[in-house]
Amino acid sequence: MAARPTLCNIKLTIQYDGTDYCGFERQKNGPSIQAAVEKALQKIFKTPTRIIGASRTDAGVHACCQVVSFKTKSPIPVRRIPQALNGILPPAIRVMAASLVGPKYNPRFAAKSKTYEYLIYNGEVLNPLFNRFVWHIRPRLNIAAMKKAAKYLVGKHDFSSFCASHSNNKDPIRVLHQLVISHSSVVIWDSCQLSVVSCKLKGNGFLYKMVRNIVGTLVEVGMGKRKPQDVKAIIDAKDRKKAGRTAPAQGLCLVKVNE
């Protein structure tokens, strides 16, 4: 077997429940996913190790396919890294896979698109087992109207109306490849039923809180507070005040990084 290079670039696929974290990126105001992973890496490798993430998920947002990379000179076999990290990381964070990648690999630049999914529980009483992962909306949503509104958002647009006002994004142009809305029920443990509305968005990139602002606007359409065609005027206005409320963080999950 060929010897590993002096400096290895390692790719990790991680999952996390973001409820108790201030977001992916290291911050001064609270615990972050990045800080937790870097702390675990430092404990294993005995040296400070920085990671680069494909997506900077916000506070309270989850991930089932976040991709990160880091460089190390450690001789620990790559296949053993997930087990080593999972023995140290908090229960809310887990490393699902590790692989050796090229020296120039950077997950942020390697990502051609990302897919997020937002879950809404549309019913009277929410099972408490799921309240960390869905937005509870009691009034019955008009799914057909939401689907009509979603069609206006697909494509290349200036998404300024759906970007948080204090964002650092200089270019508001993004391409939304898909926006699929569906309604389905899942039964677990024979008696616990979760009936959810799913909003799945695939795009080449997303502005700060863009997905949550889009979902908040679509929910207002579903509740009859806006008409589907109003979404086109919202896009054209390029004004955050014209769009709907920001959906809460707990319903959002990064489900795939497409490289």
C-alpha positions in Angstrom: 0.0 0.0 0.0 1.3 3.4 -1.0 2.3 5.7 1.9 -0.1 8.5 2.7 1.1 12.0 1.9 2.7 14.1 4.6 -0.4 16.4 4.7 -3.7 14.8 4.1 -7.0 16.5 3.1 -9.9 14.6 4.7 -13.5 14.9 3.8 -16.2 14.2 6.4 -20.0 13.8 6.0 -21.7 14.8 9.2 -25.3 15.0 10.6 -26.5 17.1 13.4 -29.5 18.3 15.3 -28.9 22.1 15.3 -31.5 22.9 18.0 -29.0 23.8 20.7 -26.4 25.4 18.5 -25.9 29.0 17.2 -25.3 27.7 13.7 -22.5 25.8 11.8 -19.9 28.5 11.9 -17.8 29.3 15.0 -19.3 32.3 16.8 -18.7 34.2 20.0 -22.3 34.2 21.2 -22.7 30.5 21.7 -21.8 26.9 20.8 -21.4 26.0 17.1 -21.2 22.8 15.1 -17.8 23.9 13.7 -16.4 24.5 17.2 -17.6 21.2 18.5 -16.1 19.2 15.6 -12.8 21.2 15.8 -12.6 20.5 19.5 -13.0 16.8 18.9 -10.4 16.8 16.2 -7.9 18.6 18.4 -8.4 16.0 21.1 -7.8 13.2 18.6 -4.9 14.7 16.7 -3.3 16.7 19.6 -3.1 19.8 17.5 -5.5 22.7 16.5 -7.4 21.6 13.4 -9.7 23.9 11.4 -12.6 22.6 9.2 -14.2 24.1 6.1 -17.9 23.5 5.6 -20.0 23.4 2.5 -22.9 25.3 4.0 -23.2 27.8 6.8 -26.4 26.6 8.4 -28.1 29.1 10.7 -28.9 28.8 14.4 -31.3 25.9 15.1 -31.0 24.5 11.5 -30.3 20.8 11.1 -28.2 18.8 8.6 -28.3 15.2 7.5 -25.6 15.7 4.8 -23.2 18.5 5.8 -19.8 18.2 4.1 -16.6 19.5 5.7 -12.9 19.0 5.1 -9.7 19.5 7.1 -6.0 18.8 6.7 -3.9 16.7 9.0 -0.5 15.0 9.2 -1.9 12.3 11.6 -1.2 8.7 10.7 -4.6 7.6 12.0 -6.3 5.6 9.2 -9.1 7.5 7.5 -11.6 4.7 8.1 -11.1 5.0 11.8 -11.8 8.8 12.0 -15.6 8.6 12.2 -15.5 6.2 15.1 -12.9 8.2 16.9 -14.8 11.4 16.5 -18.2 10.0 17.4 -16.8 8.8 20.7 -16.0 12.4 21.6 -18.7 14.5 19.9 -21.9 15.5 21.6 -24.8 13.2 20.9 -26.4 15.8 18.6 -23.5 15.6 16.1 -22.4 12.5 14.3 -19.8 11.8 11.6 -21.3 9.4 9.0 -18.3 9.0 6.6 -14.7 10.0 6.0 -12.6 9.9 2.9 -9.3 11.1 1.5 -9.6 13.8 -1.1 -7.2 15.8 -3.3 -5.1 18.6 -1.8 -7.1 21.3 -3.5 -10.5 20.0 -2.5 -12.7 22.6 -0.7 -16.3 21.6 0.0 -17.6 25.2 -0.3 -16.3 25.5 -3.9 -16.9 21.8 -4.8 -20.6 22.2 -4.1 -22.4 22.7 -7.4 -25.8 22.9 -5.7 -27.4 22.3 -2.3 -30.8 20.8 -1.3 -32.7 21.9 1.7 -36.0 20.5 3.0 -38.4 22.3 5.3 -41.1 20.3 7.2 -44.4 21.7 8.4 -46.8 19.8 10.6 -50.3 20.9 9.5 -52.7 19.7 12.2 -54.3 20.6 15.5 -52.0 18.8 18.0 -48.3 18.1 17.4 -46.8 15.0 18.9 -44.0 16.4 21.3 -41.5 13.9 19.9 -41.3 15.9 16.7 -41.4 19.5 17.8 -37.7 20.0 17.4 -37.9 19.3 13.6 -41.2 20.8 12.3 -43.0 24.1 12.2 -46.5 23.6 13.6 -49.2 25.3 11.6 -52.8 24.6 12.8 -55.0 26.2 10.0 -55.4 23.9 7.0 -53.0 24.9 4.3 -54.0 25.1 0.6 -51.3 23.0 -0.9 -52.4 23.6 -4.5 -52.1 27.3 -4.0 -48.6 26.9 -2.5 -47.5 24.8 -5.5 -48.8 27.5 -7.9 -46.8 30.2 -5.9 -43.7 28.0 -5.9 -43.5 28.0 -9.7 -42.8 31.8 -9.7 -39.7 31.2 -7.6 -38.0 28.5 -9.8 -35.3 29.8 -12.1 -32.7 32.6 -11.9 -33.8 35.6 -9.9 -32.7 38.5 -7.7 -33.8 37.1 -4.4 -33.3 40.3 -2.4 -36.9 40.1 -1.2 -36.1 36.8 0.6 -32.8 37.8 2.1 -32.4 38.9 5.7 -31.8 42.7 5.9 -28.5 42.4 7.7 -27.0 39.9 5.3 -23.4 40.2 4.0 -24.3 38.8 0.6 -23.2 41.2 -2.1 -24.8 39.4 -5.0 -28.5 38.5 -4.5 -28.7 36.6 -7.8 -29.3 32.9 -7.3 -30.7 30.0 -9.4 -33.4 27.9 -7.8 -33.4 24.6 -9.7 -36.3 23.0 -8.0 -39.0 23.8 -5.4 -41.2 20.8 -4.7 -44.1 20.9 -2.3 -45.6 17.6 -1.1 -47.9 16.3 1.6 -47.4 12.9 3.2 -47.9 10.9 6.4 -45.4 8.7 8.3 -46.3 6.2 11.0 -43.7 5.0 13.5 -44.0 2.8 16.6 -47.4 1.6 15.3 -49.2 4.6 16.7 -47.3 7.8 16.2 -48.4 9.5 13.0 -46.6 12.5 11.5 -48.5 14.2 8.7 -46.2 16.8 7.1 -46.0 19.3 4.3 -42.5 19.2 2.8 -40.9 22.1 0.9 -37.8 20.9 -0.8 -35.5 23.4 -2.5 -32.5 22.8 -4.7 -30.3 25.7 -5.7 -26.8 26.8 -6.7 -26.7 28.7 -3.4 -28.9 30.5 -0.9 -28.9 33.9 0.7 -29.0 34.4 4.4 -32.4 33.0 5.7 -33.6 32.8 2.0 -35.1 29.3 2.4 -37.0 30.2 5.6 -38.3 33.5 4.1 -39.5 31.7 1.0 -41.3 29.1 3.2 -42.8 31.8 5.4 -44.2 33.5 2.3 -45.5 30.2 0.8 -47.3 29.4 4.1 -49.0 32.8 3.9 -50.2 31.8 0.5 -51.4 28.5 1.8 -53.3 30.3 4.6 -55.1 32.6 2.1 -53.3 35.7 3.2 -51.6 36.1 -0.2 -52.5 35.0 -3.7 -50.0 32.7 -5.7 -49.4 35.4 -8.3 -48.4 37.9 -5.5 -45.0 36.0 -5.4 -44.0 37.4 -8.7 -44.5 41.0 -7.5 -42.6 40.2 -4.3 -39.6 39.0 -6.4 -39.7 42.1 -8.6 -39.9 44.4 -5.6 -36.5 43.3 -4.3 -37.6 44.4 -0.9 -37.6 42.1 2.1 -40.5 44.0 3.6 -42.7 42.8 0.8 -42.3 39.1 1.5 -43.7 37.0 4.3 -42.5 36.1 7.8 -39.3 34.1 8.4 -40.2 30.5 9.1 -38.7 29.2 12.4 -35.4 27.4 12.2 -36.4 24.0 13.6 -38.2 22.9 10.4 -35.2 23.3 8.1 -32.6 20.7 7.2 -29.7 20.6 4.8 -30.3 17.2 3.1 -27.8 17.1 0.3 -24.6 18.8 -1.0 -24.4 18.1 -4.7 -20.8 18.0 -5.9 
